[in-house]
Amino acid sequence: MSDEMSAIFREELRDLLESLEKGLLDLKSRPTDMGLVNQVFRDLHTVKGSGAMFGFTDLAAFIHEFETVFDRIRAGVLPVGPEILRLALAAKDEIPGLVDNEPDPDGRRDGILAALVGLMNPGQPPAASAEAGAQANGQGPAPDLPAAPSGPSHLRFRLSSGAFAMGARPEILLDELRGLGATEITADLTELPSLDRLDVEDCWLGWSMSLPAEISAQQLEEVFMFVDADWSLVPAEPAAPAPSGDAVAETAVTLHAPPAADTAPPPAAAAPPGAPAREKPADAAGATVRVPAERLDALMDAVGELVILEARLTELARENRDPALITTAEQITRLAAGLRDATMTMRMVPIRSLVARFRRLVLDLSDKLGKPVEFSVIGEDTKLDKTVIEKLADPLVHILRNAIDHGMETQEQRAETAKAHVGLIELSAEHAGAEVLIRVRDDGRGMDPARIRAKAVAQGLISADTILTESQIFALVFEPGFSTAEKVTELSGRGVGMDVVRRTIESLRGSLEIESKMGHGTTVTLRLPLTLAIIEGLLIEVAGERYTLPMASVQEIVELPADKAQPKKSGDFLDIRGRFVPFLRMRAMFDCAGQPGPEQNVVIVMSGENRVGLVVDRIVGTNQTVIKQMSKLHAGVRAVSGATILGDGSVALILDVAHLVGMGRSQQEPQGREVAA
Amino acid sequence: MRLQDIKRDRTVTVVTMALGAQTLAIPAPLLREILDPLPVTRVPGAGPHVPGVVNVRGSVVPLADLKHVLSITNEGHDERRRILVLEITLGGEAAVVAISADAVHEVTTVETHLIEPVPTTAQAWPPDYLTGLYRGASGFVLLPNLEMIFANLANQL
């Protein structure tokens, strides 16, 4: 198999396993939902089918038993129980190993299979189950079978001419049919054209064979499920004539494989409706295209360059005052903006892709710690740039772990406080302007500010007389080395983690905050930018140097009143429509020489929940800011989050408003504490 | 790059450059390009060793001042000033950095047995920062240990 085909299969497999896991986890809370059972069955069946098609025969064999169990559930023979779900999740975890040909020296896989089969046949030893499994395959219990026919039935099949292009492998089909007991297999060469008309890429062969009489059309349907084939089965003559002259056995069942409709003859009770026609793997290419992530990155880089060049072109056109050039530049500006938007949209991924793995995490943790937890997700469709999504996984895992390990009370404690027996953890995502807010809320014991404070003092993070607001105290848990866990558990309490969370979120140009109420729970809110690639920026000038402020944080721009032009000893405030807004002088913060001009502006920005003014010399204008990362050599300059290249080719730094304000406060604090209000 | 690593080969190709009155040799494989002076954007709060960034063909590249790092006296500069763009390993990853040179002299091949360790008594330079030195046509030529220098600069901030 070519690497490319294998990659396609693996990619599909990842999606299928994700969907499978979600289905199994959802079944835990809704065990009687037949839609979910059907979904699980379909996922398993697709994994088996494409696995076999791509030559992963061990995988297909493994899934077969697994699938049989769900087929029985589907048929209503077997109820969904916690043991089945536990085994099913364990079996699902083995699939990647099977695909990668990892050895299984402890026989773990066989153990899981045996346990699954054992569940199916509580009375029987596992060895006898293979037969039972085969019977359960879409059919009701044995008594419902028609009278045993004698003599073989005959199957003919022919692949569509384009089947090879879609990955069909006749030898695998034949192997599978041989497994069902096919004999006298002959190739049908009648359609083979003369050599000059023969296209070797097309399939010209057909096959015919004899099959044991008990092979049903439905079993064959499974064989042909993933190939585009015409096949017909002429059933064997029954041993005795049908009692009432039923014509069941006389007509050949002819099918075109893909719309696997209700052609199956067994009793209606055995095959529940609602299993929709399945998508063949090859069809997926029609509506959506899978693109490797690095190509999207390359496209984004190219668009970034284009936007920079477009700015340069616009500036040159303006300097030259050539009307034709200006018109062309304007058109290019429009095109570049369209291309930029299209590219950014392409890179947006719903947060759902992340959430799937969290469901499992929460389930496993709540089992391990004996704290029953209900995990709900709101806003799964909220989209974020894929780079942001990728980097969010680890921080969210940390936060969720903390919520269960530290936040959630034990069952006994919950009973004492008259809280619901099952704890609640809610993950929600929503858009807010140019940001996405992701919240993890639990209804656990909440955080104790006094205890955190005492711990921080004990660890020397703050001095005993530091005055802190409650939110500042909660923010201490993000400090390196901070941990209040009394003992180090396997899950948390090592004091690494939360500071990593903060660093990751900040590297994404986001921020995070904690709200908590003793006894009622904790909410961690992450604020993240929609994209990391291009932002709308406000270009400002300070002492001849230009900087970009993210437009998302800019609230308004006012003139600096003349009486505030010179720095004063005490704290400076602006009166903006009756509200006092503290402000920072950028010239002082950036150690600029010289005196500012007579007219200075103040950019009012939002930093967390506070409005802060930044005094700048001049507003240059808005621009499309293509974000370039700063090198490691400047990683410690927290007030700068990146850089961008302007139309004239010079570099402008992108300022990180939150850090800038924090830096300004610490610089000013010695002179006037009131600024830090 | 340590001295014994350099000595593994019989010769080493270097680009020599001037910093003040001192001549430095940069291993040629590290050098990506030599550029005329570029507008430098100051990074506030970055300190004197890597005070700014420059635009090198669309990338934002940090510009280090080795004069400051190696405590070499500034003697002013003229139109012979250049920017050397280097590709080095920084924290296990490839990184592009730039250094300013008061002048770039030549590309030359040095026999490695002529390169000597820096005398530990020579306190003018931090010893970690120099791989070795050799006698050139007009005085000593220093081989800076660029990997070590930039690794330290990255950790300082």
Interface residues (C-beta under 8 A of the other chain):
Chain A: E305 I308 E545 M589 F590 D591 K628 Q629 M630 S631 K632 L633 H634 A635 G636 V637 A639 V640 A643 I645 G649 S650 V651 A652 L653 M663
Chain B: P39 T41 R42 V43 P44 G45 A46 V50 V53 V54 N55 G58 S59 V60 V61 P62 A64 L90 G91 A95 V96 V97 F150 L153 A154 Q156 L157
